[in-house]
Every structure is written in C-alpha cells, then in structure tokens.
C-alpha cells in the first residue's frame, strides 16, 4: 500500500468511527454530516471525497457489523463442536459478546437499519435471517434429539435472539457482571427457555 492509499484508508476509518459514534449517540436522523466531519477531525468537503451521503456511511457500518456478528456466531458454534447444548451455549455467548464488545454497532444494527433503502436493508435483513436460521436449526436439532423439551421451538428460537439483543441496555443492580458471566447467564436463560435436560 502506497502512502496515498494508506492516508486514504486512515481518513476513511476515522470517518466511519465518527459516523458510528454520531449514529449511536444521536441516531441516524439526529446526526449531521457536519458533526461527523468534526468528530473525524476533517473538513465537511473532505468527508464527501470519501462518501456520497450519510446513508452510505450507515450502509457500510451496518453491513460490517451484521457480517461480523454472524461470522463470530458461526465460528463459535463450529469451535464448540460436540453436543447441541454446547453449540447453543456457544451461539448465545458469541452473540452476547458481540453486543457487549461492540455496543455502538449493535445499537445501530438493531435500531437504525429502518432508515436504509430497500436494497441496502436486504443485506442487513439477510444477516438477521441467517442468525434466526442458525438458532432455529440448533433448537430443532435439540428437540429432535430429545435434549430440548419446549413445545414451541420456533417461538423459543426467536425469543432467545430477542433476549440477547437487549443485553447492552440492561441495567444491573450492584454493578454489571463481567462479560463472561453475562454470556453464561444468557446461555443459562436460553437453555431454561428450551426446557433443556
């Protein structure tokens, strides 16, 4: 990578970080390109050298976050191997860990995607559908194996994902638990929901 390309990459990353901060704290409609430029410490004109619109920034951030979270969850399931219970624990743990470690991105994935146009929204929705399918497949496998006893496997899989989405915003009495403890707790909640034995 030559010096010019390297500089471009640094500026692009600064703009993306600034957009992430602005969208997470002010929302998509509340954030302005001028604010993003200020946070990135570049001129407004310079921002437009790298992106065409605020929507383009949102699309890039949502694509990256959705793809990364799905990849992390799949990798955790694959690494867990073994029993369906361990793979489900790993899936919940990875999903929760991403939401805890990348809270700003998680917040905009779950709230700001509604501002995308239809084509861009399709990519984010596809990643969310793949997450739902991954959890649904694990639940179905556990039910078929007689390990999960829920009479409502479809709703249980969706409920697990819905529960995990709210993790970063949950206040904790007496201070927050460690991320590892939070992952364990949510895996336990998921298995209880599935009536695992």
MDTraj code that builds the backbone (N, CA, C; nanometers):
import mdtraj as md
import numpy as np

residues = "UNK UNK UNK UNK UNK UNK UNK UNK UNK UNK UNK UNK UNK UNK UNK UNK UNK UNK UNK UNK UNK UNK UNK UNK UNK UNK UNK UNK UNK UNK UNK UNK UNK UNK UNK UNK UNK UNK UNK UNK UNK UNK UNK UNK UNK UNK UNK UNK UNK UNK UNK UNK UNK UNK UNK UNK UNK UNK UNK UNK UNK UNK UNK UNK UNK UNK UNK UNK UNK UNK UNK UNK UNK UNK UNK UNK UNK UNK UNK UNK UNK UNK UNK UNK UNK UNK UNK UNK UNK UNK UNK UNK UNK UNK UNK UNK UNK UNK UNK UNK UNK UNK UNK UNK UNK UNK UNK UNK UNK UNK UNK UNK UNK UNK UNK UNK UNK UNK UNK UNK UNK UNK UNK UNK UNK UNK UNK UNK UNK UNK UNK UNK UNK UNK UNK UNK UNK UNK UNK UNK UNK UNK UNK UNK UNK UNK UNK UNK UNK UNK UNK UNK UNK UNK UNK UNK UNK UNK UNK UNK UNK UNK UNK UNK UNK UNK UNK UNK UNK UNK UNK UNK UNK UNK UNK UNK UNK UNK UNK UNK UNK UNK UNK UNK UNK UNK UNK UNK UNK UNK UNK UNK UNK UNK UNK UNK UNK".split()
xyz = np.array([
    [0.0845, -0.1176, 0.0000],
    [0.0000, 0.0000, 0.0000],
    [0.0890, 0.1240, 0.0000],
    [0.0669, 0.2137, -0.0961],
    [0.1491, 0.3337, -0.1014],
    [0.1000, 0.4361, 0.0015],
    [0.1754, 0.5441, 0.0149],
    [0.1445, 0.6442, 0.1181],
    [0.0071, 0.7080, 0.0970],
    [-0.0271, 0.7352, -0.0278],
    [-0.1570, 0.7970, -0.0567],
    [-0.2718, 0.7028, -0.0194],
    [-0.2590, 0.5756, -0.0547],
    [-0.3615, 0.4768, -0.0203],
    [-0.3726, 0.4607, 0.1301],
    [-0.2586, 0.4612, 0.1964],
    [-0.2579, 0.4484, 0.3419],
    [-0.3293, 0.5656, 0.4068],
    [-0.3023, 0.6858, 0.3593],
    [-0.3677, 0.8070, 0.4117],
    [-0.5175, 0.7991, 0.3881],
    [-0.5568, 0.7562, 0.2695],
    [-0.6999, 0.7434, 0.2375],
    [-0.7668, 0.6458, 0.3338],
    [-0.7021, 0.5346, 0.3592],
    [-0.7580, 0.4340, 0.4491],
    [-0.7739, 0.4895, 0.5906],
    [-0.6753, 0.5643, 0.6369],
    [-0.6811, 0.6235, 0.7720],
    [-0.7968, 0.7214, 0.7814],
    [-0.8132, 0.8054, 0.6808],
    [-0.9220, 0.9036, 0.6819],
    [-1.0573, 0.8333, 0.6737],
    [-1.0682, 0.7330, 0.5859],
    [-1.1946, 0.6580, 0.5745],
    [-1.2320, 0.5946, 0.7075],
    [-1.1356, 0.5348, 0.7761],
    [-1.1633, 0.4715, 0.9048],
    [-1.2036, 0.5748, 1.0094],
    [-1.1406, 0.6918, 1.0077],
    [-1.1770, 0.7990, 1.1011],
    [-1.3203, 0.8451, 1.0766],
    [-1.3575, 0.8557, 0.9506],
    [-1.4941, 0.8972, 0.9167],
    [-1.5940, 0.7913, 0.9611],
    [-1.5622, 0.6648, 0.9387],
    [-1.6525, 0.5574, 0.9814],
    [-1.6672, 0.5540, 1.1328],
    [-1.5559, 0.5703, 1.2056],
    [-1.5641, 0.5737, 1.3531],
    [-1.6495, 0.6917, 1.4000],
    [-1.6316, 0.8057, 1.3354],
    [-1.7090, 0.9242, 1.3714],
    [-1.8576, 0.9032, 1.3419],
    [-1.8873, 0.8436, 1.2276],
    [-2.0272, 0.8163, 1.1924],
    [-2.0888, 0.7184, 1.2916],
    [-2.0137, 0.6175, 1.3294],
    [-2.0625, 0.5210, 1.4279],
    [-2.0972, 0.5908, 1.5585],
    [-2.0073, 0.6748, 1.6057],
    [-2.0319, 0.7482, 1.7296],
    [-2.1536, 0.8391, 1.7160],
    [-2.1622, 0.9098, 1.6066],
    [-2.2739, 1.0027, 1.5857],
    [-2.4073, 0.9295, 1.5755],
    [-2.4111, 0.8200, 1.5010],
    [-2.5357, 0.7447, 1.4858],
    [-2.5776, 0.6787, 1.6168],
    [-2.4793, 0.6282, 1.6912],
    [-2.5106, 0.5587, 1.8162],
    [-2.5608, 0.6551, 1.9234],
    [-2.5084, 0.7772, 1.9245],
    [-2.5477, 0.8718, 2.0288],
    [-2.6637, 0.9628, 1.9877],
    [-2.6717, 0.9962, 1.8585],
    [-2.7743, 1.0919, 1.8136],
    [-2.8817, 1.0293, 1.7256],
    [-2.8574, 0.9049, 1.6825],
    [-2.9474, 0.8434, 1.5861],
    [-2.9135, 0.8899, 1.4460],
    [-2.9613, 0.8152, 1.3478],
    [-2.9299, 0.8477, 1.2090],
    [-2.9807, 0.9865, 1.1714],
    [-3.1078, 1.0146, 1.2043],
    [-3.1636, 1.1443, 1.1660],
    [-3.1074, 1.2585, 1.2492],
    [-3.0667, 1.2315, 1.3722],
    [-3.0132, 1.3367, 1.4580],
    [-2.8702, 1.3751, 1.4252],
    [-2.7972, 1.2863, 1.3625],
    [-2.6569, 1.3126, 1.3281],
    [-2.6496, 1.3871, 1.1959],
    [-2.5550, 1.4780, 1.1866],
    [-2.5352, 1.5502, 1.0614],
    [-2.3967, 1.5183, 1.0056],
    [-2.3819, 1.5396, 0.8783],
    [-2.2507, 1.5187, 0.8151],
    [-2.1483, 1.6161, 0.8719],
    [-2.1908, 1.7362, 0.9074],
    [-2.1003, 1.8332, 0.9682],
    [-2.0486, 1.7814, 1.1031],
    [-2.1375, 1.7217, 1.1830],
    [-2.0948, 1.6638, 1.3109],
    [-1.9978, 1.5485, 1.2887],
    [-2.0269, 1.4664, 1.1910],
    [-1.9390, 1.3533, 1.1603],
    [-1.8014, 1.4039, 1.1177],
    [-1.7993, 1.5062, 1.0353],
    [-1.6714, 1.5649, 0.9933],
    [-1.5949, 1.6174, 1.1151],
    [-1.6645, 1.6852, 1.2049],
    [-1.5994, 1.7371, 1.3247],
    [-1.5420, 1.6272, 1.4113],
    [-1.6183, 1.5204, 1.4308],
    [-1.5701, 1.4067, 1.5111],
    [-1.4500, 1.3389, 1.4448],
    [-1.4497, 1.3367, 1.3119],
    [-1.3399, 1.2737, 1.2382],
    [-1.2195, 1.3673, 1.2229],
    [-1.2386, 1.4928, 1.2622],
    [-1.1341, 1.5954, 1.2519],
    [-1.0893, 1.6159, 1.1072],
    [-1.1893, 1.6202, 1.0182],
    [-1.1653, 1.6525, 0.8778],
    [-1.2704, 1.7553, 0.8365],
    [-1.2495, 1.8165, 0.7220],
    [-1.3482, 1.9130, 0.6736],
    [-1.4690, 1.8389, 0.6166],
    [-1.5802, 1.9105, 0.6131],
    [-1.7005, 1.8530, 0.5543],
    [-1.6763, 1.8164, 0.4080],
    [-1.6061, 1.9033, 0.3360],
    [-1.5751, 1.8739, 0.1962],
    [-1.4930, 1.7463, 0.1834],
    [-1.4034, 1.7244, 0.2801],
    [-1.3203, 1.6048, 0.2766],
    [-1.4043, 1.4788, 0.2977],
    [-1.5049, 1.4867, 0.3830],
    [-1.5937, 1.3710, 0.4030],
    [-1.6545, 1.3302, 0.2691],
    [-1.6970, 1.4285, 0.1921],
    [-1.7612, 1.3984, 0.0636],
    [-1.6626, 1.3498, -0.0430],
    [-1.5340, 1.3586, -0.0145],
    [-1.4364, 1.2948, -0.1029],
    [-1.4374, 1.1432, -0.0855],
    [-1.4913, 1.0970, 0.0282],
    [-1.4875, 0.9547, 0.0610],
    [-1.6242, 0.8875, 0.0536],
    [-1.7291, 0.9630, 0.0797],
    [-1.8640, 0.9051, 0.0762],
    [-1.9590, 1.0011, 0.0060],
    [-2.0634, 0.9451, -0.0526],
    [-2.1611, 1.0282, -0.1228],
    [-2.2679, 1.0844, -0.0299],
    [-2.2993, 1.0090, 0.0778],
    [-2.4100, 1.0514, 0.1631],
    [-2.3999, 0.9898, 0.3017],
    [-2.4804, 1.0414, 0.3894],
    [-2.4904, 0.9869, 0.5242],
    [-2.5440, 0.8435, 0.5187],
    [-2.6341, 0.8193, 0.4266],
    [-2.6885, 0.6841, 0.4100],
    [-2.5795, 0.5839, 0.3744],
    [-2.4835, 0.6255, 0.2919],
    [-2.3729, 0.5361, 0.2556],
    [-2.2916, 0.4960, 0.3784],
    [-2.2719, 0.5914, 0.4683],
    [-2.1999, 0.5599, 0.5926],
    [-2.2775, 0.4576, 0.6743],
    [-2.4073, 0.4777, 0.6852],
    [-2.4900, 0.3841, 0.7621],
    [-2.4863, 0.2452, 0.6996],
    [-2.4967, 0.2392, 0.5682],
    [-2.4926, 0.1100, 0.4980],
    [-2.3620, 0.0374, 0.5277],
    [-2.2502, 0.1069, 0.5158],
    [-2.1193, 0.0454, 0.5398],
    [-2.1094, -0.0073, 0.6825],
    [-2.1509, 0.0735, 0.7786],
    [-2.1430, 0.0320, 0.9189],
    [-2.2339, -0.0877, 0.9479],
    [-2.3541, -0.0843, 0.8950],
    [-2.4483, -0.1940, 0.9207],
    [-2.4047, -0.3230, 0.8529],
    [-2.3544, -0.3137, 0.7318],
    [-2.3050, -0.4336, 0.6629],
    [-2.1910, -0.4959, 0.7431],
    [-2.0964, -0.4139, 0.7830],
    [-1.9796, -0.4653, 0.8548],
    [-2.0211, -0.5301, 0.9867],
    [-2.1048, -0.4622, 1.0634],
    [-2.1460, -0.5159, 1.1934],
    [-2.2273, -0.6443, 1.1783],
    [-2.3219, -0.6449, 1.0866],
    [-2.4057, -0.7643, 1.0660],
    [-2.3219, -0.8840, 1.0230],
    [-2.2314, -0.8605, 0.9282],
    [-2.1462, -0.9689, 0.8791],
    [-2.0515, -1.0194, 0.9873],
    [-1.9937, -0.9271, 1.0642],
    [-1.9009, -0.9670, 1.1706],
    [-1.9709, -1.0474, 1.2791],
    [-2.0905, -1.0030, 1.3191],
    [-2.1612, -1.0752, 1.4252],
    [-2.2009, -1.2149, 1.3789],
    [-2.2467, -1.2264, 1.2571],
    [-2.2835, -1.3574, 1.2039],
    [-2.1609, -1.4478, 1.1952],
    [-2.0506, -1.3936, 1.1470],
    [-1.9275, -1.4732, 1.1370],
    [-1.8794, -1.5177, 1.2745],
    [-1.8852, -1.4293, 1.3739],
    [-1.8443, -1.4645, 1.5101],
    [-1.9317, -1.5757, 1.5668],
    [-2.0619, -1.5654, 1.5449],
    [-2.1539, -1.6669, 1.5980],
    [-2.1303, -1.8018, 1.5313],
    [-2.1156, -1.8008, 1.3996],
    [-2.0898, -1.9264, 1.3279],
    [-1.9582, -1.9900, 1.3725],
    [-1.8554, -1.9084, 1.3877],
    [-1.7249, -1.9605, 1.4300],
    [-1.7334, -2.0211, 1.5698],
    [-1.8069, -1.9578, 1.6585],
    [-1.8206, -2.0099, 1.7950],
    [-1.8938, -2.1437, 1.7953],
    [-1.9975, -2.1547, 1.7140],
    [-2.0728, -2.2803, 1.7057],
    [-1.9831, -2.3911, 1.6508],
    [-1.9088, -2.3587, 1.5467],
    [-1.8207, -2.4582, 1.4863],
    [-1.7118, -2.5021, 1.5847],
    [-1.6556, -2.4075, 1.6580],
    [-1.5495, -2.4397, 1.7537],
    [-1.6015, -2.5218, 1.8709],
    [-1.7290, -2.5018, 1.9057],
    [-1.7855, -2.5746, 2.0206],
    [-1.7981, -2.7233, 1.9913],
    [-1.8275, -2.7562, 1.8640],
    [-1.8419, -2.8973, 1.8271],
    [-1.9385, -2.9683, 1.9201],
    [-1.9153, -3.0952, 1.9425],
    [-1.9856, -3.1711, 2.0446],
    [-2.1361, -3.1609, 2.0444],
    [-2.1917, -3.1495, 2.1627],
    [-2.3360, -3.1593, 2.1806],
    [-2.4078, -3.0334, 2.1333],
    [-2.5357, -3.0496, 2.1042],
    [-2.6166, -2.9362, 2.0623],
    [-2.6287, -2.8350, 2.1757],
    [-2.6275, -2.8822, 2.2986],
    [-2.6340, -2.7912, 2.4131],
    [-2.5112, -2.7010, 2.4160],
    [-2.3933, -2.7576, 2.3945],
    [-2.2708, -2.6776, 2.3945],
    [-2.2682, -2.5810, 2.2764],
    [-2.3175, -2.6243, 2.1619],
    [-2.3205, -2.5365, 2.0458],
    [-2.4189, -2.4216, 2.0653],
    [-2.5332, -2.4510, 2.1301],
    [-2.6287, -2.3437, 2.1585],
    [-2.5682, -2.2445, 2.2590],
    [-2.5025, -2.2963, 2.3617],
    [-2.4345, -2.2080, 2.4574],
    [-2.3342, -2.1180, 2.3857],
    [-2.2586, -2.1778, 2.2959],
    [-2.1570, -2.1023, 2.2216],
    [-2.2216, -1.9950, 2.1342],
    [-2.3331, -2.0280, 2.0691],
    [-2.4024, -1.9310, 1.9834],
    [-2.4528, -1.8127, 2.0650],
    [-2.5164, -1.8417, 2.1769],
    [-2.5668, -1.7345, 2.2641],
    [-2.4501, -1.6513, 2.3161],
    [-2.3455, -1.7189, 2.3615],
    [-2.2288, -1.6482, 2.4148],
    [-2.1659, -1.5555, 2.3124],
    [-2.1506, -1.6022, 2.1884],
    [-2.0895, -1.5203, 2.0831],
    [-2.1774, -1.4003, 2.0486],
    [-2.3067, -1.4236, 2.0410],
    [-2.3993, -1.3145, 2.0074],
    [-2.3952, -1.2074, 2.1161],
    [-2.4018, -1.2510, 2.2412],
    [-2.3987, -1.1586, 2.3550],
    [-2.2642, -1.0864, 2.3620],
    [-2.1552, -1.1597, 2.3398],
    [-2.0211, -1.0998, 2.3462],
    [-2.0075, -0.9878, 2.2433],
    [-2.0563, -1.0121, 2.1227],
    [-2.0500, -0.9083, 2.0197],
    [-2.1276, -0.7849, 2.0650],
    [-2.2484, -0.8049, 2.1172],
    [-2.3289, -0.6917, 2.1620],
    [-2.2625, -0.6156, 2.2764],
    [-2.1916, -0.6868, 2.3621],
    [-2.1228, -0.6214, 2.4734],
    [-1.9972, -0.5485, 2.4282],
    [-1.9205, -0.6113, 2.3405],
    [-1.7930, -0.5538, 2.2979],
    [-1.8096, -0.4448, 2.1925],
    [-1.9159, -0.4518, 2.1164],
    [-1.9367, -0.3553, 2.0074],
    [-2.0761, -0.2947, 2.0208],
    [-2.0982, -0.2329, 2.1369],
    [-2.2314, -0.1829, 2.1706],
    [-2.2841, -0.0793, 2.0724],
    [-2.2005, 0.0121, 2.0297],
    [-2.2480, 0.1160, 1.9380],
    [-2.2963, 0.0534, 1.8073],
    [-2.2186, -0.0393, 1.7536],
    [-2.2589, -0.1056, 1.6299],
    [-2.3854, -0.1874, 1.6497],
    [-2.3937, -0.2572, 1.7618],
    [-2.5127, -0.3371, 1.7890],
    [-2.6359, -0.2489, 1.7987],
    [-2.6205, -0.1349, 1.8638],
    [-2.7336, -0.0439, 1.8792],
    [-2.7848, 0.0027, 1.7429],
    [-2.6935, 0.0391, 1.6537],
    [-2.7430, 0.0880, 1.5244],
    [-2.7943, -0.0257, 1.4359],
    [-2.7359, -0.1462, 1.4482],
    [-2.7868, -0.2604, 1.3710],
    [-2.9318, -0.2881, 1.4071],
    [-2.9626, -0.2791, 1.5363],
    [-3.0959, -0.3168, 1.5820],
    [-3.1960, -0.2021, 1.5802],
    [-3.1490, -0.0791, 1.5542],
    [-3.2453, 0.0309, 1.5551],
    [-3.2424, 0.1175, 1.4295],
    [-3.1262, 0.1410, 1.3727],
    [-3.1166, 0.2380, 1.2644],
    [-3.1322, 0.1779, 1.1248],
    [-3.1344, 0.0461, 1.1140],
    [-3.1447, -0.0137, 0.9803],
    [-3.2747, 0.0243, 0.9105],
    [-3.3738, 0.0664, 0.9858],
    [-3.5021, 0.1042, 0.9255],
    [-3.4898, 0.2246, 0.8319],
    [-3.3770, 0.2968, 0.8409],
    [-3.3570, 0.4139, 0.7557],
    [-3.2898, 0.3799, 0.6228],
    [-3.2587, 0.2533, 0.6023],
    [-3.1945, 0.2135, 0.4765],
    [-3.2974, 0.2020, 0.3653],
    [-3.2502, 0.2174, 0.2425],
    [-3.3404, 0.1907, 0.1310],
    [-3.3575, 0.0387, 0.1198],
    [-3.4493, -0.0017, 0.0372],
    [-3.4870, -0.1434, 0.0306],
    [-3.3694, -0.2357, -0.0013],
    [-3.2876, -0.1980, -0.0979],
    [-3.1748, -0.2832, -0.1370],
    [-3.0723, -0.2980, -0.0265],
    [-3.0375, -0.1875, 0.0383],
    [-2.9394, -0.1921, 0.1466],
    [-2.9949, -0.2655, 0.2672],
    [-3.1232, -0.2457, 0.2935],
    [-3.1875, -0.3121, 0.4073],
    [-3.1868, -0.4640, 0.3888],
    [-3.1955, -0.5069, 0.2656],
    [-3.1992, -0.6502, 0.2358],
    [-3.0744, -0.7207, 0.2880],
    [-2.9577, -0.6590, 0.2756],
    [-2.8332, -0.7202, 0.3228],
    [-2.8375, -0.7415, 0.4736],
    [-2.8798, -0.6401, 0.5488],
    [-2.8877, -0.6497, 0.6947],
    [-2.9936, -0.7511, 0.7339],
    [-3.1071, -0.7464, 0.6675],
    [-3.2148, -0.8407, 0.6972],
    [-3.1709, -0.9836, 0.6679],
    [-3.0930, -1.0015, 0.5620],
    [-3.0431, -1.1345, 0.5273],
    [-2.9530, -1.1888, 0.6383],
    [-2.8656, -1.1052, 0.6915],
    [-2.7786, -1.1488, 0.8014],
    [-2.8621, -1.1832, 0.9245],
    [-2.9645, -1.1036, 0.9531],
    [-3.0516, -1.1323, 1.0674],
    [-3.1279, -1.2629, 1.0448],
    [-3.1733, -1.2852, 0.9216],
    [-3.2427, -1.4101, 0.8901],
    [-3.1499, -1.5304, 0.9072],
    [-3.0230, -1.5132, 0.8692],
    [-2.9272, -1.6229, 0.8849],
    [-2.9015, -1.6517, 1.0323],
    [-2.9001, -1.5470, 1.1142],
    [-2.8885, -1.5689, 1.2584],
    [-3.0106, -1.6465, 1.3097],
    [-3.1290, -1.6037, 1.2686],
    [-3.2513, -1.6732, 1.3119],
    [-3.2472, -1.8196, 1.2690],
    [-3.2004, -1.8445, 1.1450],
    [-3.1932, -1.9820, 1.0953],
    [-3.0935, -2.0638, 1.1761],
    [-2.9789, -2.0047, 1.2082],
    [-2.8774, -2.0749, 1.2870],
    [-2.9356, -2.1191, 1.4218],
    [-3.0036, -2.0262, 1.4905],
    [-3.0633, -2.0607, 1.6198],
    [-3.1781, -2.1593, 1.6024],
    [-3.2602, -2.1400, 1.4996],
    [-3.3723, -2.2309, 1.4757],
    [-3.3230, -2.3723, 1.4491],
    [-3.2134, -2.3848, 1.3729],
    [-3.1580, -2.5168, 1.3435],
    [-3.1057, -2.5850, 1.4701],
    [-3.0388, -2.5084, 1.5557],
    [-2.9895, -2.5667, 1.6812],
    [-3.1049, -2.6120, 1.7697],
    [-3.2081, -2.5283, 1.7771],
    [-3.3249, -2.5643, 1.8597],
    [-3.3918, -2.6890, 1.8027],
    [-3.4124, -2.6929, 1.6718],
    [-3.4772, -2.8087, 1.6086],
    [-3.3950, -2.9352, 1.6312],
    [-3.2630, -2.9237, 1.6197],
    [-3.1761, -3.0391, 1.6434],
    [-3.1895, -3.0878, 1.7875],
    [-3.1910, -2.9940, 1.8810],
    [-3.2040, -3.0319, 2.0223],
    [-3.3372, -3.0956, 2.0543],
    [-3.4435, -3.0449, 1.9931],
    [-3.5765, -3.1033, 2.0139],
    [-3.5803, -3.2444, 1.9558],
    [-3.5281, -3.2609, 1.8336],
    [-3.5273, -3.3926, 1.7685],
    [-3.4456, -3.4940, 1.8479],
    [-3.3399, -3.4459, 1.9133],
    [-3.2544, -3.5357, 1.9920],
    [-3.3108, -3.5624, 2.1311],
    [-3.4208, -3.4953, 2.1656],
    [-3.4797, -3.5150, 2.2978],
    [-3.4049, -3.4420, 2.4085],
    [-3.3233, -3.3446, 2.3708],
    [-3.2452, -3.2678, 2.4684],
    [-3.3207, -3.1420, 2.5106],
    [-3.3912, -3.0787, 2.4150],
    [-3.4738, -2.9621, 2.4438],
    [-3.6199, -3.0064, 2.4396],
    [-3.6953, -2.9646, 2.5375],
    [-3.8325, -3.0138, 2.5506],
    [-3.9388, -2.9069, 2.5326],
    [-3.9010, -2.7915, 2.4805],
    [-4.0010, -2.6875, 2.4586],
    [-4.1049, -2.7348, 2.3582],
    [-4.2319, -2.7087, 2.3842],
    [-4.3337, -2.7411, 2.2847],
    [-4.3444, -2.6334, 2.1761],
    [-4.2667, -2.5261, 2.1900],
    [-4.2739, -2.4126, 2.0979],
    [-4.1353, -2.3790, 2.0423],
    [-4.0745, -2.4694, 1.9683],
    [-3.9364, -2.4464, 1.9235],
    [-3.9168, -2.3221, 1.8377],
    [-4.0115, -2.2931, 1.7465],
    [-3.9951, -2.1759, 1.6597],
    [-3.9950, -2.0466, 1.7404],
    [-4.0927, -2.0329, 1.8288],
    [-4.1010, -1.9125, 1.9106],
    [-3.9842, -1.9043, 2.0084],
    [-3.9393, -2.0185, 2.0590],
    [-3.8281, -2.0195, 2.1548],
    [-3.6999, -1.9687, 2.0901],
    [-3.6726, -2.0108, 1.9676],
    [-3.5532, -1.9637, 1.8974],
    [-3.5559, -1.8134, 1.8763],
    [-3.6725, -1.7613, 1.8369],
    [-3.6846, -1.6165, 1.8175],
    [-3.6745, -1.5417, 1.9508],
    [-3.7309, -1.6006, 2.0553],
    [-3.7257, -1.5367, 2.1874],
    [-3.5820, -1.5284, 2.2397],
    [-3.5013, -1.6286, 2.2111],
    [-3.3610, -1.6268, 2.2534],
    [-3.2879, -1.5103, 2.1868],
    [-3.3067, -1.4949, 2.0571],
    [-3.2418, -1.3840, 1.9872],
    [-3.2923, -1.2494, 2.0395],
    [-3.4226, -1.2371, 2.0595],
    [-3.4787, -1.1110, 2.1099],
    [-3.4218, -1.0778, 2.2475],
    [-3.4047, -1.1780, 2.3304],
    [-3.3479, -1.1583, 2.4642],
    [-3.2039, -1.1082, 2.4541],
    [-3.1275, -1.1635, 2.3634],
    [-2.9861, -1.1266, 2.3502],
    [-2.9670, -0.9866, 2.2951],
    [-3.0601, -0.9384, 2.2142],
    [-3.0494, -0.8051, 2.1556],
    [-3.0468, -0.6969, 2.2625],
    [-3.1153, -0.7165, 2.3732],
    [-3.1240, -0.6143, 2.4762],
    [-3.0141, -0.6153, 2.5790],
    [-2.9162, -0.7020, 2.5643],
    [-2.8134, -0.7168, 2.6686],
    [-2.7426, -0.5875, 2.7050],
    [-2.6902, -0.5090, 2.6103],
    [-2.6135, -0.3910, 2.6494],
    [-2.6933, -0.2870, 2.7265],
    [-2.8243, -0.2842, 2.7072],
    [-2.9061, -0.1813, 2.7709],
    [-2.9640, -0.2237, 2.9049],
    [-2.9329, -0.3440, 2.9498],
    [-2.9905, -0.3931, 3.0749],
    [-2.9106, -0.3415, 3.1944],
    [-2.9721, -0.2579, 3.2790],
    [-2.9007, -0.2138, 3.3991],
    [-2.8917, -0.3281, 3.4993],
    [-2.7866, -0.3280, 3.5778],
    [-2.7675, -0.4346, 3.6766],
    [-2.7562, -0.3748, 3.8157],
    [-2.8315, -0.4299, 3.9086],
    [-2.8213, -0.3864, 4.0479],
    [-2.6866, -0.4320, 4.1026],
    [-2.6187, -0.3444, 4.1742],
    [-2.4905, -0.3814, 4.2334],
    [-2.3765, -0.3837, 4.1345],
    [-2.3933, -0.3221, 4.0175],
    [-2.2855, -0.3198, 3.9184],
    [-2.3008, -0.4311, 3.8182],
    [-2.2504, -0.4097, 3.6995],
    [-2.2667, -0.5100, 3.5942],
    [-2.1779, -0.6319, 3.6168],
    [-2.2263, -0.7491, 3.5768],
    [-2.1412, -0.8684, 3.5826],
    [-2.0332, -0.8599, 3.4745],
    [-1.9346, -0.9443, 3.4853],
    [-1.8299, -0.9476, 3.3824],
    [-1.8924, -0.9954, 3.2513],
    [-1.8291, -0.9655, 3.1382],
    [-1.8819, -1.0165, 3.0112],
    [-1.8953, -1.1696, 3.0111],
    [-1.7966, -1.2375, 3.0682],
    [-1.8019, -1.3851, 3.0726],
    [-1.9216, -1.4331, 3.1534],
    [-1.9471, -1.3662, 3.2654],
    [-2.0620, -1.4039, 3.3481],
    [-2.1925, -1.3730, 3.2749],
    [-2.1968, -1.2625, 3.2053],
    [-2.3166, -1.2281, 3.1276],
    [-2.3426, -1.3334, 3.0211],
    [-2.2384, -1.3766, 2.9509],
    [-2.2541, -1.4819, 2.8499],
    [-2.3096, -1.6090, 2.9136],
    [-2.2538, -1.6481, 3.0288],
    [-2.3011, -1.7700, 3.0972],
    [-2.4479, -1.7572, 3.1375],
    [-2.4827, -1.6414, 3.1914],
    [-2.6211, -1.6211, 3.2354],
    [-2.7184, -1.6306, 3.1182],
    [-2.6851, -1.5659, 3.0079],
    [-2.7767, -1.5683, 2.8941],
    [-2.7858, -1.7071, 2.8316],
    [-2.6782, -1.7799, 2.8322],
    [-2.6835, -1.9187, 2.7849],
    [-2.7741, -2.0006, 2.8767],
    [-2.7643, -1.9749, 3.0053],
    [-2.8500, -2.0460, 3.1015],
    [-2.9967, -2.0099, 3.0790],
    [-3.0256, -1.8807, 3.0585],
    [-3.1628, -1.8389, 3.0313],
    [-3.2148, -1.9084, 2.9058],
    [-3.1315, -1.9160, 2.8012],
    [-3.1726, -1.9780, 2.6757],
    [-3.2052, -2.1250, 2.6960],
    [-3.1210, -2.1945, 2.7703],
    [-3.1452, -2.3377, 2.7941],
    [-3.2685, -2.3594, 2.8798],
    [-3.2928, -2.2695, 2.9736],
    [-3.4153, -2.2801, 3.0542],
    [-3.5388, -2.2588, 2.9657],
    [-3.5306, -2.1638, 2.8752],
    [-3.6401, -2.1373, 2.7829],
    [-3.6689, -2.2591, 2.6968],
    [-3.5638, -2.3314, 2.6621],
    [-3.5778, -2.4511, 2.5780],
    [-3.6148, -2.5750, 2.6576],
    [-3.6225, -2.5594, 2.7894],
    [-3.6519, -2.6729, 2.8780],
    [-3.5501, -2.7850, 2.8553],
    [-3.4232, -2.7452, 2.8555],
    [-3.3151, -2.8414, 2.8331],
    [-3.2988, -2.9327, 2.9516],
    [-3.2679, -3.0586, 2.9235],
    [-3.2442, -3.1558, 3.0308],
    [-3.1209, -3.2374, 3.0001],
])
top = md.Topology()
chain = top.add_chain()
for i, resn in enumerate(residues, 1):
    res = top.add_residue(resn, chain, resSeq=i)
    for name in ("N", "CA", "C"):
        top.add_atom(name, md.element.get_by_symbol(name[0]), res)
traj = md.Trajectory(xyz[None], top)
